[in-house]
Amino acid sequence: MHPGWFVRGDIDGFFGLFVDNLLQLMLIAVLCTNVCGMPPELVYGKIMPGAALSILFGNAFYTWQARRLAIRTGRDDVTALPYGINTVSL
């Protein structure tokens, strides 16, 4: 079995997750520089790239896991868990 990569509703889910992660990254930048007083070189040179890579690789890993599960179980209704920065932990 080879499940498809995209199904109905994926575009909506993608943009919802994209906007949520974008807002979280913007909030991190504002809070780190204005509230915590961190230098912009640290925030934009280390923290933001690290957070962005974490989101990218986390979502890729969850996608890989979901695809493996779909192939192993023969199901076509498996979805990956959305990965991103949690507002509460921020």
Distance bins in CASP14 RR format, pairs under 12 A and 6 or more apart:
PFRMAT RR
TARGET T0000
AUTHOR 0000-0000-0000
RMODE 2
METHOD distances of the structure
MODEL  1
1 67 0 0 0 0 0 1 0 0 0 0 0
1 68 0 0 0 0 0 1 0 0 0 0 0
1 69 0 0 0 0 0 1 0 0 0 0 0
1 70 1 0 0 1 0 0 0 0 0 0 0
1 71 1 0 1 0 0 0 0 0 0 0 0
1 72 0 0 0 0 1 0 0 0 0 0 0
1 73 0 0 0 0 1 0 0 0 0 0 0
1 74 1 0 1 0 0 0 0 0 0 0 0
1 75 0 0 0 0 1 0 0 0 0 0 0
1 76 1 0 0 1 0 0 0 0 0 0 0
1 78 0 0 0 0 0 1 0 0 0 0 0
2 67 0 0 0 0 1 0 0 0 0 0 0
2 70 0 0 0 0 1 0 0 0 0 0 0
2 71 1 0 0 1 0 0 0 0 0 0 0
2 74 0 0 0 0 1 0 0 0 0 0 0
2 76 0 0 0 0 1 0 0 0 0 0 0
3 63 0 0 0 0 0 1 0 0 0 0 0
3 66 0 0 0 0 1 0 0 0 0 0 0
3 67 1 0 0 1 0 0 0 0 0 0 0
3 68 0 0 0 0 0 1 0 0 0 0 0
3 69 0 0 0 0 1 0 0 0 0 0 0
3 70 1 0 1 0 0 0 0 0 0 0 0
3 71 1 0 0 1 0 0 0 0 0 0 0
3 72 0 0 0 0 0 1 0 0 0 0 0
3 73 0 0 0 0 0 1 0 0 0 0 0
3 74 1 0 0 1 0 0 0 0 0 0 0
3 75 1 0 0 1 0 0 0 0 0 0 0
3 76 1 0 1 0 0 0 0 0 0 0 0
3 77 0 0 0 0 1 0 0 0 0 0 0
3 78 1 0 0 1 0 0 0 0 0 0 0
3 79 0 0 0 0 0 1 0 0 0 0 0
3 80 0 0 0 0 0 1 0 0 0 0 0
4 10 0 0 0 0 0 1 0 0 0 0 0
4 63 0 0 0 0 0 1 0 0 0 0 0
4 66 0 0 0 0 0 1 0 0 0 0 0
4 67 0 0 0 0 1 0 0 0 0 0 0
4 70 0 0 0 0 1 0 0 0 0 0 0
4 71 0 0 0 0 0 1 0 0 0 0 0
4 74 0 0 0 0 0 1 0 0 0 0 0
4 75 0 0 0 0 0 1 0 0 0 0 0
4 76 1 0 0 1 0 0 0 0 0 0 0
4 77 0 0 0 0 0 1 0 0 0 0 0
4 78 0 0 0 0 0 1 0 0 0 0 0
4 79 0 0 0 0 0 1 0 0 0 0 0
5 14 0 0 0 0 0 1 0 0 0 0 0
5 63 0 0 0 0 1 0 0 0 0 0 0
5 64 0 0 0 0 0 1 0 0 0 0 0
5 66 0 0 0 0 0 1 0 0 0 0 0
5 67 0 0 0 0 1 0 0 0 0 0 0
5 70 0 0 0 0 0 1 0 0 0 0 0
5 76 0 0 0 0 0 1 0 0 0 0 0
5 80 0 0 0 0 0 1 0 0 0 0 0
6 12 0 0 0 0 0 1 0 0 0 0 0
6 13 0 0 0 0 0 1 0 0 0 0 0
6 14 0 0 0 0 1 0 0 0 0 0 0
6 63 0 0 0 0 0 1 0 0 0 0 0
6 76 0 0 0 0 0 1 0 0 0 0 0
6 79 0 0 0 0 0 1 0 0 0 0 0
7 13 0 0 0 0 0 1 0 0 0 0 0
7 14 0 0 0 0 0 1 0 0 0 0 0
7 66 0 0 0 0 0 1 0 0 0 0 0
7 70 0 0 0 0 0 1 0 0 0 0 0
7 76 0 0 0 0 1 0 0 0 0 0 0
7 77 0 0 0 0 1 0 0 0 0 0 0
7 78 0 0 0 0 0 1 0 0 0 0 0
7 79 0 0 0 0 1 0 0 0 0 0 0
7 80 0 0 0 0 0 1 0 0 0 0 0
8 77 0 0 0 0 0 1 0 0 0 0 0
8 79 0 0 0 0 0 1 0 0 0 0 0
9 15 0 0 0 0 0 1 0 0 0 0 0
9 16 0 0 0 0 0 1 0 0 0 0 0
9 17 0 0 0 0 0 1 0 0 0 0 0
9 79 0 0 0 0 0 1 0 0 0 0 0
10 16 0 0 0 0 0 1 0 0 0 0 0
10 17 0 0 0 0 0 1 0 0 0 0 0
10 18 0 0 0 0 0 1 0 0 0 0 0
10 63 0 0 0 0 0 1 0 0 0 0 0
10 79 0 0 0 0 1 0 0 0 0 0 0
10 80 0 0 0 0 0 1 0 0 0 0 0
10 82 0 0 0 0 0 1 0 0 0 0 0
11 17 0 0 0 0 0 1 0 0 0 0 0
11 18 0 0 0 0 0 1 0 0 0 0 0
12 18 0 0 0 0 0 1 0 0 0 0 0
12 19 0 0 0 0 0 1 0 0 0 0 0
13 19 0 0 0 0 1 0 0 0 0 0 0
13 20 0 0 0 0 1 0 0 0 0 0 0
13 21 0 0 0 0 0 1 0 0 0 0 0
13 59 0 0 0 0 0 1 0 0 0 0 0
13 79 0 0 0 0 1 0 0 0 0 0 0
13 80 0 0 0 0 0 1 0 0 0 0 0
13 82 1 0 0 1 0 0 0 0 0 0 0
14 20 0 0 0 0 0 1 0 0 0 0 0
14 21 0 0 0 0 0 1 0 0 0 0 0
14 59 0 0 0 0 1 0 0 0 0 0 0
14 63 0 0 0 0 0 1 0 0 0 0 0
14 80 0 0 0 0 0 1 0 0 0 0 0
14 82 0 0 0 0 1 0 0 0 0 0 0
15 21 0 0 0 0 0 1 0 0 0 0 0
15 22 0 0 0 0 0 1 0 0 0 0 0
15 82 0 0 0 0 0 1 0 0 0 0 0
16 22 0 0 0 0 1 0 0 0 0 0 0
16 23 0 0 0 0 0 1 0 0 0 0 0
16 24 0 0 0 0 0 1 0 0 0 0 0
16 82 0 0 0 0 1 0 0 0 0 0 0
16 84 0 0 0 0 0 1 0 0 0 0 0
17 23 0 0 0 0 0 1 0 0 0 0 0
17 24 0 0 0 0 0 1 0 0 0 0 0
17 55 0 0 0 0 1 0 0 0 0 0 0
17 56 0 0 0 0 0 1 0 0 0 0 0
17 58 0 0 0 0 0 1 0 0 0 0 0
17 59 1 0 0 1 0 0 0 0 0 0 0
17 62 0 0 0 0 0 1 0 0 0 0 0
17 63 0 0 0 0 0 1 0 0 0 0 0
17 79 0 0 0 0 0 1 0 0 0 0 0
17 80 0 0 0 0 0 1 0 0 0 0 0
17 81 0 0 0 0 0 1 0 0 0 0 0
17 82 1 0 1 0 0 0 0 0 0 0 0
17 83 0 0 0 0 1 0 0 0 0 0 0
17 84 1 0 0 1 0 0 0 0 0 0 0
17 85 0 0 0 0 0 1 0 0 0 0 0
18 24 0 0 0 0 0 1 0 0 0 0 0
18 25 0 0 0 0 0 1 0 0 0 0 0
18 55 0 0 0 0 1 0 0 0 0 0 0
18 56 0 0 0 0 0 1 0 0 0 0 0
18 59 0 0 0 0 0 1 0 0 0 0 0
18 82 0 0 0 0 0 1 0 0 0 0 0
18 84 0 0 0 0 0 1 0 0 0 0 0
19 25 0 0 0 0 0 1 0 0 0 0 0
19 26 0 0 0 0 0 1 0 0 0 0 0
19 82 0 0 0 0 0 1 0 0 0 0 0
19 84 0 0 0 0 0 1 0 0 0 0 0
20 26 0 0 0 0 0 1 0 0 0 0 0
20 27 0 0 0 0 0 1 0 0 0 0 0
20 55 0 0 0 0 0 1 0 0 0 0 0
20 59 0 0 0 0 0 1 0 0 0 0 0
20 82 0 0 0 0 1 0 0 0 0 0 0
20 83 0 0 0 0 0 1 0 0 0 0 0
20 84 1 0 0 1 0 0 0 0 0 0 0
20 85 0 0 0 0 1 0 0 0 0 0 0
20 86 0 0 0 0 0 1 0 0 0 0 0
20 87 0 0 0 0 1 0 0 0 0 0 0
20 90 0 0 0 0 0 1 0 0 0 0 0
21 27 0 0 0 0 0 1 0 0 0 0 0
21 28 0 0 0 0 0 1 0 0 0 0 0
21 48 0 0 0 0 0 1 0 0 0 0 0
21 51 0 0 0 0 1 0 0 0 0 0 0
21 52 0 0 0 0 1 0 0 0 0 0 0
21 54 0 0 0 0 0 1 0 0 0 0 0
21 55 1 0 1 0 0 0 0 0 0 0 0
21 56 0 0 0 0 1 0 0 0 0 0 0
21 58 0 0 0 0 0 1 0 0 0 0 0
21 59 0 0 0 0 1 0 0 0 0 0 0
21 82 0 0 0 0 1 0 0 0 0 0 0
21 83 0 0 0 0 1 0 0 0 0 0 0
21 84 1 0 1 0 0 0 0 0 0 0 0
21 85 1 0 0 1 0 0 0 0 0 0 0
21 86 0 0 0 0 0 1 0 0 0 0 0
21 87 0 0 0 0 0 1 0 0 0 0 0
21 90 0 0 0 0 0 1 0 0 0 0 0
22 28 0 0 0 0 0 1 0 0 0 0 0
22 29 0 0 0 0 0 1 0 0 0 0 0
22 48 0 0 0 0 0 1 0 0 0 0 0
22 51 0 0 0 0 0 1 0 0 0 0 0
22 52 0 0 0 0 0 1 0 0 0 0 0
22 55 0 0 0 0 1 0 0 0 0 0 0
22 84 0 0 0 0 0 1 0 0 0 0 0
22 85 0 0 0 0 0 1 0 0 0 0 0
23 29 0 0 0 0 0 1 0 0 0 0 0
23 30 0 0 0 0 0 1 0 0 0 0 0
23 84 0 0 0 0 0 1 0 0 0 0 0
23 85 0 0 0 0 1 0 0 0 0 0 0
23 87 0 0 0 0 1 0 0 0 0 0 0
23 90 0 0 0 0 0 1 0 0 0 0 0
24 30 0 0 0 0 0 1 0 0 0 0 0
24 31 0 0 0 0 0 1 0 0 0 0 0
24 48 0 0 0 0 0 1 0 0 0 0 0
24 51 0 0 0 0 1 0 0 0 0 0 0
24 52 0 0 0 0 0 1 0 0 0 0 0
24 54 0 0 0 0 0 1 0 0 0 0 0
24 55 0 0 0 0 1 0 0 0 0 0 0
24 83 0 0 0 0 0 1 0 0 0 0 0
24 84 1 0 0 1 0 0 0 0 0 0 0
24 85 1 0 1 0 0 0 0 0 0 0 0
24 86 0 0 0 0 1 0 0 0 0 0 0
24 87 1 0 0 1 0 0 0 0 0 0 0
24 88 0 0 0 0 0 1 0 0 0 0 0
24 89 0 0 0 0 0 1 0 0 0 0 0
24 90 1 0 0 1 0 0 0 0 0 0 0
25 31 0 0 0 0 0 1 0 0 0 0 0
25 32 0 0 0 0 0 1 0 0 0 0 0
25 43 0 0 0 0 0 1 0 0 0 0 0
25 44 0 0 0 0 0 1 0 0 0 0 0
25 47 0 0 0 0 1 0 0 0 0 0 0
25 48 1 0 0 1 0 0 0 0 0 0 0
25 49 0 0 0 0 0 1 0 0 0 0 0
25 50 0 0 0 0 0 1 0 0 0 0 0
25 51 1 0 0 1 0 0 0 0 0 0 0
25 52 1 0 0 1 0 0 0 0 0 0 0
25 53 0 0 0 0 0 1 0 0 0 0 0
25 54 0 0 0 0 0 1 0 0 0 0 0
25 55 0 0 0 0 1 0 0 0 0 0 0
25 56 0 0 0 0 0 1 0 0 0 0 0
25 84 0 0 0 0 1 0 0 0 0 0 0
25 85 1 0 0 1 0 0 0 0 0 0 0
25 87 0 0 0 0 0 1 0 0 0 0 0
25 90 0 0 0 0 0 1 0 0 0 0 0
26 32 0 0 0 0 0 1 0 0 0 0 0
26 33 0 0 0 0 0 1 0 0 0 0 0
26 34 0 0 0 0 0 1 0 0 0 0 0
26 43 0 0 0 0 0 1 0 0 0 0 0
26 48 0 0 0 0 1 0 0 0 0 0 0
26 51 0 0 0 0 0 1 0 0 0 0 0
26 52 0 0 0 0 0 1 0 0 0 0 0
26 85 0 0 0 0 0 1 0 0 0 0 0
26 90 0 0 0 0 0 1 0 0 0 0 0
27 33 0 0 0 0 0 1 0 0 0 0 0
27 34 0 0 0 0 0 1 0 0 0 0 0
27 35 0 0 0 0 0 1 0 0 0 0 0
27 43 0 0 0 0 0 1 0 0 0 0 0
27 48 0 0 0 0 0 1 0 0 0 0 0
27 51 0 0 0 0 0 1 0 0 0 0 0
27 85 0 0 0 0 1 0 0 0 0 0 0
27 86 0 0 0 0 0 1 0 0 0 0 0
27 87 1 0 0 1 0 0 0 0 0 0 0
27 89 0 0 0 0 0 1 0 0 0 0 0
27 90 1 0 0 1 0 0 0 0 0 0 0
28 34 0 0 0 0 0 1 0 0 0 0 0
28 35 0 0 0 0 0 1 0 0 0 0 0
28 36 0 0 0 0 0 1 0 0 0 0 0
28 38 0 0 0 0 0 1 0 0 0 0 0
28 42 0 0 0 0 0 1 0 0 0 0 0
28 43 1 0 0 1 0 0 0 0 0 0 0
28 44 0 0 0 0 0 1 0 0 0 0 0
28 46 0 0 0 0 0 1 0 0 0 0 0
28 47 1 0 0 1 0 0 0 0 0 0 0
28 48 1 0 0 1 0 0 0 0 0 0 0
28 49 0 0 0 0 0 1 0 0 0 0 0
28 50 0 0 0 0 0 1 0 0 0 0 0
28 51 1 0 0 1 0 0 0 0 0 0 0
28 52 0 0 0 0 0 1 0 0 0 0 0
28 54 0 0 0 0 0 1 0 0 0 0 0
28 55 0 0 0 0 0 1 0 0 0 0 0
28 84 0 0 0 0 0 1 0 0 0 0 0
28 85 1 0 0 1 0 0 0 0 0 0 0
28 86 0 0 0 0 0 1 0 0 0 0 0
28 87 0 0 0 0 0 1 0 0 0 0 0
28 89 0 0 0 0 0 1 0 0 0 0 0
28 90 1 0 0 1 0 0 0 0 0 0 0
29 35 0 0 0 0 0 1 0 0 0 0 0
29 36 0 0 0 0 0 1 0 0 0 0 0
29 37 0 0 0 0 0 1 0 0 0 0 0
29 38 0 0 0 0 1 0 0 0 0 0 0
29 40 0 0 0 0 1 0 0 0 0 0 0
29 42 0 0 0 0 0 1 0 0 0 0 0
29 43 1 0 1 0 0 0 0 0 0 0 0
29 44 1 0 0 1 0 0 0 0 0 0 0
29 45 0 0 0 0 0 1 0 0 0 0 0
29 47 0 0 0 0 1 0 0 0 0 0 0
29 48 1 0 0 1 0 0 0 0 0 0 0
29 49 0 0 0 0 0 1 0 0 0 0 0
29 51 0 0 0 0 1 0 0 0 0 0 0
29 52 0 0 0 0 0 1 0 0 0 0 0
29 85 0 0 0 0 0 1 0 0 0 0 0
29 90 0 0 0 0 0 1 0 0 0 0 0
30 36 0 0 0 0 0 1 0 0 0 0 0
30 37 0 0 0 0 0 1 0 0 0 0 0
30 38 0 0 0 0 0 1 0 0 0 0 0
30 40 0 0 0 0 0 1 0 0 0 0 0
30 43 0 0 0 0 1 0 0 0 0 0 0
30 44 0 0 0 0 0 1 0 0 0 0 0
30 48 0 0 0 0 0 1 0 0 0 0 0
30 90 0 0 0 0 0 1 0 0 0 0 0
31 37 0 0 0 0 1 0 0 0 0 0 0
31 38 0 0 0 0 1 0 0 0 0 0 0
31 43 0 0 0 0 1 0 0 0 0 0 0
31 47 0 0 0 0 0 1 0 0 0 0 0
31 85 0 0 0 0 0 1 0 0 0 0 0
31 87 0 0 0 0 0 1 0 0 0 0 0
31 90 1 0 0 1 0 0 0 0 0 0 0
32 38 1 0 1 0 0 0 0 0 0 0 0
32 39 0 0 0 0 1 0 0 0 0 0 0
32 40 0 0 0 0 1 0 0 0 0 0 0
32 41 0 0 0 0 0 1 0 0 0 0 0
32 42 1 0 0 1 0 0 0 0 0 0 0
32 43 1 0 1 0 0 0 0 0 0 0 0
32 44 0 0 0 0 1 0 0 0 0 0 0
32 45 0 0 0 0 0 1 0 0 0 0 0
32 46 0 0 0 0 0 1 0 0 0 0 0
32 47 1 0 0 1 0 0 0 0 0 0 0
32 48 0 0 0 0 1 0 0 0 0 0 0
32 51 0 0 0 0 0 1 0 0 0 0 0
32 90 0 0 0 0 0 1 0 0 0 0 0
33 39 1 0 0 1 0 0 0 0 0 0 0
33 40 1 0 1 0 0 0 0 0 0 0 0
33 41 0 0 0 0 0 1 0 0 0 0 0
33 42 0 0 0 0 1 0 0 0 0 0 0
33 43 1 0 1 0 0 0 0 0 0 0 0
33 44 0 0 0 0 1 0 0 0 0 0 0
33 45 0 0 0 0 0 1 0 0 0 0 0
33 47 0 0 0 0 1 0 0 0 0 0 0
33 48 0 0 0 0 0 1 0 0 0 0 0
34 40 0 0 0 0 0 1 0 0 0 0 0
34 43 0 0 0 0 0 1 0 0 0 0 0
35 43 0 0 0 0 0 1 0 0 0 0 0
35 90 0 0 0 0 0 1 0 0 0 0 0
36 42 0 0 0 0 0 1 0 0 0 0 0
36 43 0 0 0 0 1 0 0 0 0 0 0
36 47 0 0 0 0 0 1 0 0 0 0 0
36 90 0 0 0 0 0 1 0 0 0 0 0
37 43 0 0 0 0 1 0 0 0 0 0 0
38 44 0 0 0 0 1 0 0 0 0 0 0
38 45 0 0 0 0 0 1 0 0 0 0 0
38 46 0 0 0 0 1 0 0 0 0 0 0
38 47 1 0 0 1 0 0 0 0 0 0 0
38 48 0 0 0 0 0 1 0 0 0 0 0
39 45 0 0 0 0 1 0 0 0 0 0 0
39 46 0 0 0 0 0 1 0 0 0 0 0
39 47 0 0 0 0 0 1 0 0 0 0 0
40 46 0 0 0 0 0 1 0 0 0 0 0
40 47 0 0 0 0 0 1 0 0 0 0 0
40 48 0 0 0 0 0 1 0 0 0 0 0
41 47 0 0 0 0 0 1 0 0 0 0 0
41 48 0 0 0 0 0 1 0 0 0 0 0
42 48 0 0 0 0 1 0 0 0 0 0 0
42 49 0 0 0 0 0 1 0 0 0 0 0
42 50 0 0 0 0 0 1 0 0 0 0 0
43 49 0 0 0 0 0 1 0 0 0 0 0
43 50 0 0 0 0 0 1 0 0 0 0 0
43 51 0 0 0 0 0 1 0 0 0 0 0
44 50 0 0 0 0 0 1 0 0 0 0 0
44 51 0 0 0 0 0 1 0 0 0 0 0
44 52 0 0 0 0 0 1 0 0 0 0 0
45 51 0 0 0 0 0 1 0 0 0 0 0
45 52 0 0 0 0 0 1 0 0 0 0 0
45 53 0 0 0 0 0 1 0 0 0 0 0
46 52 0 0 0 0 0 1 0 0 0 0 0
46 53 0 0 0 0 0 1 0 0 0 0 0
47 53 0 0 0 0 0 1 0 0 0 0 0
47 54 0 0 0 0 0 1 0 0 0 0 0
47 85 0 0 0 0 0 1 0 0 0 0 0
47 90 0 0 0 0 0 1 0 0 0 0 0
48 54 0 0 0 0 0 1 0 0 0 0 0
48 55 0 0 0 0 0 1 0 0 0 0 0
48 85 0 0 0 0 0 1 0 0 0 0 0
49 55 0 0 0 0 0 1 0 0 0 0 0
49 56 0 0 0 0 0 1 0 0 0 0 0
50 56 0 0 0 0 1 0 0 0 0 0 0
50 57 0 0 0 0 1 0 0 0 0 0 0
50 58 0 0 0 0 0 1 0 0 0 0 0
50 85 0 0 0 0 0 1 0 0 0 0 0
51 57 0 0 0 0 0 1 0 0 0 0 0
51 58 0 0 0 0 0 1 0 0 0 0 0
51 83 0 0 0 0 0 1 0 0 0 0 0
51 84 0 0 0 0 1 0 0 0 0 0 0
51 85 1 0 0 1 0 0 0 0 0 0 0
51 86 0 0 0 0 0 1 0 0 0 0 0
51 89 0 0 0 0 0 1 0 0 0 0 0
51 90 0 0 0 0 0 1 0 0 0 0 0
52 58 0 0 0 0 0 1 0 0 0 0 0
52 59 0 0 0 0 0 1 0 0 0 0 0
52 84 0 0 0 0 0 1 0 0 0 0 0
52 85 0 0 0 0 0 1 0 0 0 0 0
53 59 0 0 0 0 0 1 0 0 0 0 0
53 60 0 0 0 0 0 1 0 0 0 0 0
53 84 0 0 0 0 0 1 0 0 0 0 0
54 60 0 0 0 0 0 1 0 0 0 0 0
54 61 0 0 0 0 0 1 0 0 0 0 0
54 83 0 0 0 0 1 0 0 0 0 0 0
54 84 1 0 0 1 0 0 0 0 0 0 0
54 85 0 0 0 0 1 0 0 0 0 0 0
55 61 0 0 0 0 0 1 0 0 0 0 0
55 62 0 0 0 0 0 1 0 0 0 0 0
55 82 0 0 0 0 0 1 0 0 0 0 0
55 83 1 0 0 1 0 0 0 0 0 0 0
55 84 1 0 1 0 0 0 0 0 0 0 0
55 85 1 0 0 1 0 0 0 0 0 0 0
55 86 0 0 0 0 0 1 0 0 0 0 0
56 62 0 0 0 0 0 1 0 0 0 0 0
56 63 0 0 0 0 0 1 0 0 0 0 0
56 83 0 0 0 0 1 0 0 0 0 0 0
56 84 0 0 0 0 0 1 0 0 0 0 0
57 63 0 0 0 0 0 1 0 0 0 0 0
57 64 0 0 0 0 0 1 0 0 0 0 0
57 83 0 0 0 0 1 0 0 0 0 0 0
57 84 0 0 0 0 0 1 0 0 0 0 0
58 64 0 0 0 0 1 0 0 0 0 0 0
58 65 0 0 0 0 1 0 0 0 0 0 0
58 66 0 0 0 0 0 1 0 0 0 0 0
58 80 0 0 0 0 1 0 0 0 0 0 0
58 81 0 0 0 0 1 0 0 0 0 0 0
58 82 0 0 0 0 1 0 0 0 0 0 0
58 83 1 0 1 0 0 0 0 0 0 0 0
58 84 1 0 0 1 0 0 0 0 0 0 0
58 85 0 0 0 0 0 1 0 0 0 0 0
59 65 0 0 0 0 0 1 0 0 0 0 0
59 66 0 0 0 0 0 1 0 0 0 0 0
59 80 1 0 0 1 0 0 0 0 0 0 0
59 81 0 0 0 0 1 0 0 0 0 0 0
59 82 1 0 0 1 0 0 0 0 0 0 0
59 83 1 0 1 0 0 0 0 0 0 0 0
59 84 1 0 0 1 0 0 0 0 0 0 0
59 85 0 0 0 0 0 1 0 0 0 0 0
60 66 0 0 0 0 0 1 0 0 0 0 0
60 67 0 0 0 0 0 1 0 0 0 0 0
60 80 0 0 0 0 1 0 0 0 0 0 0
60 83 0 0 0 0 1 0 0 0 0 0 0
61 67 0 0 0 0 0 1 0 0 0 0 0
61 68 0 0 0 0 0 1 0 0 0 0 0
61 80 0 0 0 0 1 0 0 0 0 0 0
61 81 0 0 0 0 1 0 0 0 0 0 0
61 83 1 0 0 1 0 0 0 0 0 0 0
61 84 0 0 0 0 0 1 0 0 0 0 0
62 68 0 0 0 0 0 1 0 0 0 0 0
62 69 0 0 0 0 0 1 0 0 0 0 0
62 78 0 0 0 0 0 1 0 0 0 0 0
62 79 0 0 0 0 1 0 0 0 0 0 0
62 80 1 0 1 0 0 0 0 0 0 0 0
62 81 1 0 1 0 0 0 0 0 0 0 0
62 82 1 0 0 1 0 0 0 0 0 0 0
62 83 1 0 1 0 0 0 0 0 0 0 0
62 84 0 0 0 0 1 0 0 0 0 0 0
63 69 0 0 0 0 0 1 0 0 0 0 0
63 70 0 0 0 0 0 1 0 0 0 0 0
63 78 0 0 0 0 0 1 0 0 0 0 0
63 79 0 0 0 0 1 0 0 0 0 0 0
63 80 1 0 1 0 0 0 0 0 0 0 0
63 81 0 0 0 0 1 0 0 0 0 0 0
63 82 0 0 0 0 0 1 0 0 0 0 0
63 83 0 0 0 0 1 0 0 0 0 0 0
64 70 0 0 0 0 0 1 0 0 0 0 0
64 71 0 0 0 0 0 1 0 0 0 0 0
64 78 0 0 0 0 0 1 0 0 0 0 0
64 80 0 0 0 0 1 0 0 0 0 0 0
64 81 0 0 0 0 0 1 0 0 0 0 0
64 83 0 0 0 0 0 1 0 0 0 0 0
65 71 0 0 0 0 0 1 0 0 0 0 0
65 72 0 0 0 0 0 1 0 0 0 0 0
65 78 0 0 0 0 1 0 0 0 0 0 0
65 79 0 0 0 0 0 1 0 0 0 0 0
65 80 1 0 0 1 0 0 0 0 0 0 0
65 81 0 0 0 0 1 0 0 0 0 0 0
65 83 0 0 0 0 0 1 0 0 0 0 0
66 72 0 0 0 0 0 1 0 0 0 0 0
66 73 0 0 0 0 0 1 0 0 0 0 0
66 75 0 0 0 0 0 1 0 0 0 0 0
66 76 0 0 0 0 0 1 0 0 0 0 0
66 77 0 0 0 0 0 1 0 0 0 0 0
66 78 1 0 1 0 0 0 0 0 0 0 0
66 79 1 0 0 1 0 0 0 0 0 0 0
66 80 1 1 0 0 0 0 0 0 0 0 0
66 81 1 0 0 1 0 0 0 0 0 0 0
66 82 0 0 0 0 0 1 0 0 0 0 0
66 83 0 0 0 0 0 1 0 0 0 0 0
67 73 0 0 0 0 0 1 0 0 0 0 0
67 74 0 0 0 0 0 1 0 0 0 0 0
67 75 0 0 0 0 0 1 0 0 0 0 0
67 76 0 0 0 0 0 1 0 0 0 0 0
67 78 1 0 0 1 0 0 0 0 0 0 0
67 79 0 0 0 0 0 1 0 0 0 0 0
67 80 1 0 0 1 0 0 0 0 0 0 0
68 74 0 0 0 0 0 1 0 0 0 0 0
68 75 0 0 0 0 0 1 0 0 0 0 0
68 78 0 0 0 0 1 0 0 0 0 0 0
68 80 0 0 0 0 0 1 0 0 0 0 0
69 75 1 0 0 1 0 0 0 0 0 0 0
69 76 0 0 0 0 0 1 0 0 0 0 0
69 77 0 0 0 0 0 1 0 0 0 0 0
69 78 1 0 1 0 0 0 0 0 0 0 0
69 79 0 0 0 0 1 0 0 0 0 0 0
69 80 0 0 0 0 1 0 0 0 0 0 0
69 81 0 0 0 0 0 1 0 0 0 0 0
70 76 1 0 0 1 0 0 0 0 0 0 0
70 77 0 0 0 0 1 0 0 0 0 0 0
70 78 1 0 1 0 0 0 0 0 0 0 0
70 79 0 0 0 0 1 0 0 0 0 0 0
70 80 0 0 0 0 1 0 0 0 0 0 0
71 78 0 0 0 0 1 0 0 0 0 0 0
72 78 0 0 0 0 1 0 0 0 0 0 0
84 90 0 0 0 0 0 1 0 0 0 0 0
END
